[in-house]
């Protein structure tokens, strides 16, 4: 492999941050639909998660990059009827919102799901054994249009893991994975399912792409969104199969669409798009969703930022190290702190339960930037107050920075 294209760790971080939409420039004063669509097209995917301790995760990456935008812009892009819809839901990186242009690149995954491949074993077994239920549910969708699982269930729904779903919910999720239904909208957080031909534009729906071409396309999207990455980094972005990914990466390198490169201290070879441009500096500051595409691949986050992050939502409280819903704080090309946040809507306050600085710590400018980000997040969420519940020394410094902001309000 040629060794002439090498990046220092600092250069790799800058490539990654720029590729992920962190420019360090001031966000637009008025965020428009065009800003939202351009950013999502760059990222390629927004991961959806049901946890609502702060705000649902798919809203946060846009706030981290664009500042105080209206969530309605994302909702229109994802679930409106007609021309304003520019996104669709499917399994991208977990459950995801994706640009409509990627729909043809995921048809092969839907076809595999119909064969019981690439899905949970229990769902695959349901697909083999319960076709009568599946066909009955599909017929109902054909006849009635967009509907949720609750309106189909023959038993009372119970909250719990996916294997507690009713047969009808299982059927809808199998149909969704197989591409025979798609998400037409949401009622609250409940998916409403309809036929793809009623939701996806004809030009998109009728575009035919071979499996190999689609996988190469997804890997090129990954490379665009990551800046530089190992084969595993590229494949993880859209959760491709390792065997498929290795073949397609080799094809892209052979075609000159990906370049071999090396990154300081990385054990594995890396790849990037041709003619990479390393920014001189990326002085962005942002609170990051736990499911942000900059950090969702934990081993990559450790390699890039020397930052070990684990979600502790499902960890018993007495075993948590940092907190229930912890947002990493990006500042001046480093993950500089972790902040455990909760939106206490009944009291109209953003509660800061813990602040943990990462070595070497935040200087005064960094602490001021964190205070500004918290104040902006509270304003974006429509919360009046930022309340610091943390007793650590870091919180005392943050409290002083917050007082300065509140005086100016």
C-alpha positions, -999 to +999 in steps of 0.1 A: +000+000+000+014+035-009+027+052+022+028+088+008-007+098+020-004+101+058-023+121+083-014+131+118-040+125+145-048+162+145-053+163+108-076+132+110-097+149+136-100+180+115-110+160+084-136+141+105-150+173+121-153+191+088-168+161+071-194+159+099-205+195+093-186+212+121-171+242+104-165+265+134-184+292+116-213+310+131-246+291+124-271+310+102-292+335+120-324+320+105-321+283+098-341+273+067-353+240+053-324+242+028-299+243+056-314+212+073-316+193+040-280+201+030-267+190+064-286+157+064-274+150+029-239+155+041-243+133+072-264+107+052-282+094+083-298+106+116-302+078+142-336+076+159-339+066+195-369+065+218-352+080+249-366+114+256-347+125+287-337+157+269-351+156+234-353+127+210-319+120+196-326+127+159-332+164+167-299+169+184-273+166+156-289+194+137-288+216+168-252+208+175-242+220+140-269+246+131-278+261+165-314+270+173-334+257+144-371+248+144-377+211+149-407+215+126-382+217+097-370+182+104-405+169+110-416+183+076-386+168+059-393+134+075-430+130+077-449+156+057-470+147+027-459+158-008-429+177-020-415+189+013-407+153+023-370+147+016-363+119+041-374+084+047-371+060+076-353+027+074-325+007+090-294+027+081-273+030+112-299+014+135-334+029+130-327+061+110-338+090+090-321+091+056-321+113+025-346+101+000-319+097-026-305+068-006-337+048-008-326+029-040-292+021-023-310+002+004-334-019-017-309-048-016-311-048+023-349-050+020-347-079-004-323-097+020-347-091+049-375-108+029-352-138+028-346-136+066-311-122+062-296-093+081-325-091+106-330-104+141-333-142+143-367-141+160-381-117+133-367-139+106-384-169+122-417-149+124-414-141+087-411-178+079-438-191+103-464-163+103-470-154+067-508-156+072-506-129+098-482-108+077-505-111+046-535-102+067-518-071+081-505-061+046-540-064+032-553-041+059-526-015+051-535-017+014-572-011+022-570+014+050-538+034+043-514+047+070-520+031+103-501+022+135-497-011+152-520-001+180-550+000+157-543-035+144-535-053+176-557-081+188-544-078+223-535-049+246-501-036+239-476-039+267-445-016+272-414-037+270-388-051+247-396-059+211-404-095+217-434-084+238-449-069+206-483-082+194-483-104+163-496-074+143-467-053+154-442-081+145-459-083+111-456-046+105-419-045+115-412-075+093-430-058+064-410-026+071-377-044+071-387-061+039-396-028+022-432-038+017-444-010+039-427+022+049-432+049+075-458+075+062-457+096+094-458+094+132-485+099+158-465+110+188-436+086+185-457+058+171-449+048+135-477+050+109-471+025+081-483+027+045-473+013+011-441+027-003-458+038-035-480+061-014-450+077+003-418+074-018-417+095-051-421+074-082-387+084-096-370+072-065-391+041-061-385+030-097-347+036-097-329+002-100-294-002-086-275-034-084-265-047-050-228-041-056-234-006-070-256+002-040-230-010-014-203+010-032-225+041-031-232+037+006-194+033+013-187+065-006-214+083+015-196+069+045-163+083+033-178+117+026-194+118+061-163+105+080-135+123+062-111+095+069-118+060+083-108+024+085-127-002+065-146-010+097-155+027+102-168+030+067-189-002+069-203+006+104-218+039+092-245+021+073-240-013+091-228-032+061-218-068+063-180-072+067-176-096+037-195-072+014-177-042+027-142-056+022-149-065-014-165-031-022-138-011-006-112-030-027-133-022-058-135+015-049-097+017-043-091-001-076-113+024-094-096+054-077-128+064-059-112+057-025-075+063-016-054+042+008-039+063+036-025+060+071-033+079+103-009+083+131-012+056+158-040+038+140-032+001+136-055-005+107-052+010+072-075+040+065-093+053+034-104+087+023-118+104-009-094+117-035-079+151-030-086+155+008-084+190+021-074+193+058-088+224+074-063+246+092-086+247+123-121+236+134-129+257+165-164+244+169-181+240+203-212+217+206-230+194+229-233+160+212-261+135+213-250+100+225-261+089+191-244+116+171-226+102+140-194+119+150-191+096+181-215+067+177-187+042+168-170+041+202-137+026+191-133+052+164-141+079+190-113+066+212-089+066+182-098+101+171-103+119+204-088+096+231-123+097+246-139+065+260-177+069+260-203+044+271-240+050+274-252+043+310-290+045+305-293+008+311-267+007+338-281+004+374-280+038+390-255+028+417-230+016+390-231+047+368-199+066+365-211+097+347-249+097+346-281+086+329-281+108+297-246+122+292-237+145+263-201+148+253-190+184+249-169+192+218-146+222+221-117+232+199-112+198+183-114+179+216-141+162+236-135+184+266-162+174+290-193+153+297-226+167+309-255+148+324-286+167+312-323+164+317-352+185+304-375+190+333-404+204+312-429+206+341-406+231+358-393+247+325-357+240+333-327+223+319-312+203+348-274+198+348-269+168+370-232+164+365-203+181+348-171+160+342-141+177+326-117+156+305-080+161+309-065+186+307-097+204+316-116+234+303-099+268+304-121+298+311-129+303+274-140+267+272-161+269+303-177+300+289-184+281+257-201+253+276-222+279+295-233+294+261-242+260+247-263+251+277-281+285+276-288+281+239-300+245+244-324+256+271-337+284+248-341+260+219-360+236+241-382+264+254-370+261+289-366+292+311-339+281+334-306+262+335-303+246+369-269+232+381-274+203+405-238+191+403-216+197+434-183+191+416-157+219+413-163+220+376-199+230+383-188+260+404-168+273+375-197+267+352-221+284+376-199+315+375-200+315+337-238+310+337-243+340+361-225+362+336-248+350+308-280+355+329-269+390+339-269+398+302-303+384+295 
